[in-house]
Amino acid sequence: MRSGSELRSRSPPFSSGRFIVPVQDSVRRRRYAKLSEAAEYLGVTDRTVRQMIADGRLTGYRSGSRIVRVDLNELDAAMRPFGGSA
């Protein structure tokens, strides 16, 4: 196990000069979900999520021939306000 001073003396990753770029802020991790989970998240049916993929509102990610997932970050970005002060 490393001592506290040894951990502090290491240079931080992804540092360039004075600025440190945090990995979490610069790279957004994909949050994959099943179509049924995405449908539940939105409060719609699986068929609606499939239609959103078919008409290009969402991107479907296939793993193998049958497994389809969607990115919850894209799902959040696809939602648009309407009415009222939108």
Z-matrix of the N, CA and C atoms (Angstrom, degrees):
N
C 1 1.454
C 2 1.530 1 109.30
N 3 1.299 2 116.76 1 143.48
C 4 1.467 3 120.62 2 -177.36
C 5 1.522 4 111.45 3 -85.86
N 6 1.306 5 115.09 4 149.07
C 7 1.459 6 119.62 5 177.73
C 8 1.523 7 109.46 6 -78.75
N 9 1.317 8 116.69 7 163.57
C 10 1.466 9 121.98 8 -179.49
C 11 1.510 10 112.88 9 -60.91
N 12 1.347 11 117.49 10 -40.30
C 13 1.465 12 119.88 11 -179.33
C 14 1.520 13 111.06 12 -68.71
N 15 1.326 14 117.20 13 -33.14
C 16 1.461 15 120.64 14 178.53
C 17 1.530 16 110.43 15 -66.75
N 18 1.316 17 117.16 16 -38.94
C 19 1.460 18 120.98 17 178.83
C 20 1.526 19 111.42 18 -67.37
N 21 1.329 20 117.09 19 -38.91
C 22 1.460 21 120.93 20 -178.94
C 23 1.520 22 112.20 21 -71.71
N 24 1.339 23 118.01 22 -28.44
C 25 1.456 24 120.42 23 -175.39
C 26 1.524 25 113.18 24 -78.68
N 27 1.311 26 117.88 25 -15.88
C 28 1.463 27 120.63 26 179.55
C 29 1.518 28 110.08 27 -71.04
N 30 1.318 29 116.07 28 141.90
C 31 1.464 30 118.69 29 177.42
C 32 1.521 31 109.02 30 -76.50
N 33 1.326 32 117.07 31 143.28
C 34 1.454 33 120.03 32 -177.88
C 35 1.522 34 110.94 33 -70.21
N 36 1.339 35 117.78 34 148.44
C 37 1.457 36 120.42 35 178.52
C 38 1.521 37 111.08 36 -68.87
N 39 1.318 38 116.26 37 152.88
C 40 1.454 39 123.79 38 176.47
C 41 1.529 40 112.59 39 60.28
N 42 1.317 41 116.72 40 34.82
C 43 1.461 42 117.87 41 177.37
C 44 1.518 43 108.97 42 -96.36
N 45 1.304 44 115.39 43 139.24
C 46 1.463 45 119.94 44 176.87
C 47 1.520 46 106.90 45 -132.60
N 48 1.303 47 116.37 46 101.63
C 49 1.456 48 119.80 47 -178.23
C 50 1.510 49 111.08 48 68.67
N 51 1.334 50 115.68 49 -122.34
C 52 1.463 51 120.66 50 -177.39
C 53 1.516 52 113.12 51 -87.96
N 54 1.325 53 117.29 52 -18.01
C 55 1.459 54 119.83 53 -171.58
C 56 1.517 55 111.32 54 -101.18
N 57 1.315 56 115.65 55 135.18
C 58 1.458 57 122.16 56 176.84
C 59 1.518 58 107.22 57 -110.15
N 60 1.327 59 116.10 58 126.88
C 61 1.459 60 121.05 59 179.54
C 62 1.516 61 107.78 60 -97.84
N 63 1.334 62 118.24 61 110.57
C 64 1.464 63 119.67 62 179.12
C 65 1.528 64 109.94 63 -66.81
N 66 1.314 65 116.22 64 136.16
C 67 1.458 66 120.88 65 -177.86
C 68 1.526 67 110.56 66 -64.69
N 69 1.318 68 118.11 67 -39.52
C 70 1.449 69 121.17 68 -177.02
C 71 1.522 70 111.98 69 -62.99
N 72 1.335 71 118.33 70 -36.94
C 73 1.451 72 121.38 71 -177.64
C 74 1.521 73 112.71 72 -80.63
N 75 1.330 74 117.69 73 -31.19
C 76 1.451 75 120.08 74 -175.23
C 77 1.526 76 112.63 75 -86.26
N 78 1.327 77 118.45 76 -24.97
C 79 1.454 78 121.99 77 -179.29
C 80 1.519 79 108.29 78 -125.11
N 81 1.311 80 115.97 79 119.20
C 82 1.457 81 120.27 80 179.43
C 83 1.506 82 109.94 81 -91.76
N 84 1.304 83 116.92 82 121.14
C 85 1.463 84 121.17 83 179.80
C 86 1.510 85 109.99 84 -73.15
N 87 1.300 86 115.55 85 141.22
C 88 1.463 87 120.05 86 174.94
C 89 1.517 88 108.99 87 -76.91
N 90 1.321 89 115.18 88 139.49
C 91 1.460 90 121.30 89 176.94
C 92 1.521 91 106.96 90 -112.97
N 93 1.322 92 117.63 91 93.54
C 94 1.454 93 121.70 92 -177.09
C 95 1.524 94 110.99 93 -77.32
N 96 1.330 95 114.67 94 142.69
C 97 1.461 96 120.50 95 177.41
C 98 1.518 97 109.13 96 -140.51
N 99 1.322 98 116.02 97 151.36
C 100 1.457 99 121.21 98 173.94
C 101 1.518 100 108.63 99 -65.77
N 102 1.323 101 115.80 100 160.21
C 103 1.465 102 119.21 101 178.49
C 104 1.524 103 110.99 102 -61.84
N 105 1.320 104 116.81 103 -38.36
C 106 1.466 105 119.82 104 179.33
C 107 1.530 106 110.93 105 -66.04
N 108 1.332 107 117.48 106 -37.53
C 109 1.464 108 121.08 107 177.96
C 110 1.524 109 110.92 108 -68.47
N 111 1.335 110 116.45 109 -40.01
C 112 1.462 111 120.73 110 177.62
C 113 1.523 112 110.15 111 -64.90
N 114 1.331 113 116.96 112 -39.88
C 115 1.459 114 121.18 113 178.79
C 116 1.526 115 110.86 114 -63.71
N 117 1.317 116 116.23 115 -43.18
C 118 1.466 117 120.26 116 178.08
C 119 1.529 118 110.63 117 -64.55
N 120 1.317 119 116.96 118 -39.73
C 121 1.467 120 122.76 119 178.80
C 122 1.526 121 110.60 120 -59.47
N 123 1.353 122 116.24 121 -40.73
C 124 1.468 123 120.93 122 -179.88
C 125 1.521 124 113.90 123 -86.06
N 126 1.329 125 116.50 124 -18.43
C 127 1.460 126 120.09 125 -176.49
C 128 1.520 127 112.19 126 79.59
N 129 1.338 128 115.74 127 33.13
C 130 1.465 129 121.44 128 179.11
C 131 1.525 130 108.22 129 -128.38
N 132 1.337 131 117.20 130 -174.98
C 133 1.465 132 121.06 131 179.52
C 134 1.527 133 110.62 132 -91.92
N 135 1.331 134 115.25 133 164.67
C 136 1.466 135 120.78 134 175.13
C 137 1.526 136 110.12 135 -58.38
N 138 1.306 137 115.80 136 -38.63
C 139 1.466 138 120.80 137 -179.05
C 140 1.534 139 111.42 138 -60.64
N 141 1.322 140 116.99 139 -38.23
C 142 1.469 141 121.15 140 178.34
C 143 1.526 142 110.18 141 -63.99
N 144 1.326 143 117.15 142 -42.13
C 145 1.467 144 120.76 143 179.06
C 146 1.527 145 109.59 144 -64.79
N 147 1.330 146 117.35 145 -41.56
C 148 1.470 147 120.70 146 176.59
C 149 1.525 148 110.75 147 -61.61
N 150 1.322 149 117.30 148 -39.31
C 151 1.464 150 120.98 149 178.48
C 152 1.526 151 110.73 150 -66.64
N 153 1.330 152 117.08 151 -37.42
C 154 1.468 153 120.95 152 177.16
C 155 1.530 154 110.74 153 -63.24
N 156 1.329 155 116.99 154 -35.75
C 157 1.466 156 120.86 155 176.28
C 158 1.528 157 109.66 156 -69.88
N 159 1.332 158 116.57 157 -43.66
C 160 1.468 159 121.31 158 -177.49
C 161 1.522 160 112.16 159 -63.65
N 162 1.335 161 117.47 160 -38.01
C 163 1.473 162 118.43 161 -177.53
C 164 1.535 163 112.72 162 -92.91
N 165 1.340 164 117.56 163 5.56
C 166 1.456 165 120.95 164 171.34
C 167 1.512 166 116.09 165 90.88
N 168 1.317 167 118.98 166 2.66
C 169 1.462 168 120.19 167 177.75
C 170 1.518 169 111.94 168 -71.85
N 171 1.333 170 117.07 169 -27.38
C 172 1.461 171 123.22 170 177.34
C 173 1.524 172 109.07 171 -128.90
N 174 1.327 173 115.54 172 157.00
C 175 1.458 174 121.18 173 173.69
C 176 1.516 175 107.82 174 -103.57
N 177 1.315 176 116.41 175 128.17
C 178 1.456 177 121.51 176 174.85
C 179 1.517 178 109.26 177 -94.33
N 180 1.313 179 116.82 178 140.94
C 181 1.457 180 122.51 179 179.00
C 182 1.516 181 107.88 180 -115.92
N 183 1.332 182 115.80 181 121.53
C 184 1.456 183 120.95 182 -176.09
C 185 1.525 184 110.06 183 -101.60
N 186 1.316 185 115.03 184 136.38
C 187 1.458 186 122.37 185 173.71
C 188 1.526 187 105.82 186 -123.74
N 189 1.318 188 116.22 187 106.76
C 190 1.461 189 119.32 188 -173.88
C 191 1.519 190 109.44 189 81.84
N 192 1.304 191 116.93 190 -161.84
C 193 1.463 192 119.64 191 -176.44
C 194 1.523 193 113.69 192 -90.79
N 195 1.329 194 117.81 193 -19.28
C 196 1.461 195 119.29 194 -174.03
C 197 1.523 196 115.09 195 -119.09
N 198 1.302 197 118.86 196 -25.25
C 199 1.460 198 121.60 197 -173.53
C 200 1.531 199 110.17 198 -83.24
N 201 1.333 200 115.57 199 121.58
C 202 1.463 201 121.44 200 178.39
C 203 1.525 202 107.97 201 -122.16
N 204 1.327 203 115.51 202 134.97
C 205 1.455 204 121.48 203 178.23
C 206 1.519 205 109.02 204 -129.95
N 207 1.321 206 116.11 205 159.07
C 208 1.461 207 121.82 206 173.57
C 209 1.518 208 107.75 207 -124.97
N 210 1.318 209 115.15 208 154.73
C 211 1.461 210 121.33 209 178.69
C 212 1.524 211 108.04 210 -90.47
N 213 1.322 212 117.44 211 121.57
C 214 1.465 213 120.74 212 -178.62
C 215 1.525 214 112.15 213 -63.55
N 216 1.337 215 117.97 214 -28.25
C 217 1.469 216 120.34 215 175.83
C 218 1.528 217 110.24 216 -64.01
N 219 1.339 218 117.10 217 -41.45
C 220 1.464 219 120.97 218 177.36
C 221 1.524 220 110.55 219 -67.39
N 222 1.312 221 115.80 220 -35.48
C 223 1.461 222 120.94 221 178.63
C 224 1.527 223 110.08 222 -62.63
N 225 1.321 224 116.85 223 -44.53
C 226 1.464 225 121.44 224 177.15
C 227 1.527 226 110.58 225 -62.84
N 228 1.337 227 116.92 226 -41.38
C 229 1.464 228 121.39 227 -178.38
C 230 1.521 229 111.74 228 -69.36
N 231 1.332 230 118.09 229 -25.78
C 232 1.465 231 121.79 230 -178.21
C 233 1.533 232 111.63 231 -75.35
N 234 1.308 233 117.30 232 -19.41
C 235 1.466 234 120.79 233 -178.32
C 236 1.513 235 109.35 234 -76.97
N 237 1.332 236 116.89 235 129.09
C 238 1.468 237 123.05 236 -177.90
C 239 1.516 238 109.60 237 -122.24
N 240 1.308 239 117.59 238 136.63
C 241 1.482 240 120.29 239 176.57
C 242 1.519 241 110.54 240 -70.90
N 243 1.318 242 116.21 241 152.37
C 244 1.469 243 120.43 242 174.91
C 245 1.516 244 108.95 243 -149.81
N 246 1.314 245 115.60 244 161.72
C 247 1.455 246 121.91 245 178.26
C 248 1.523 247 112.20 246 69.18
N 249 1.298 248 115.59 247 174.88
C 250 1.462 249 121.19 248 177.52
C 251 1.510 250 112.39 249 55.62
N 252 1.309 251 116.10 250 -124.45
C 253 1.465 252 120.58 251 -177.23
C 254 1.529 253 112.18 252 -96.14
N 255 1.328 254 117.62 253 13.73
C 256 1.475 255 120.47 254 -179.42
C 257 1.447 256 109.47 255 -75.15
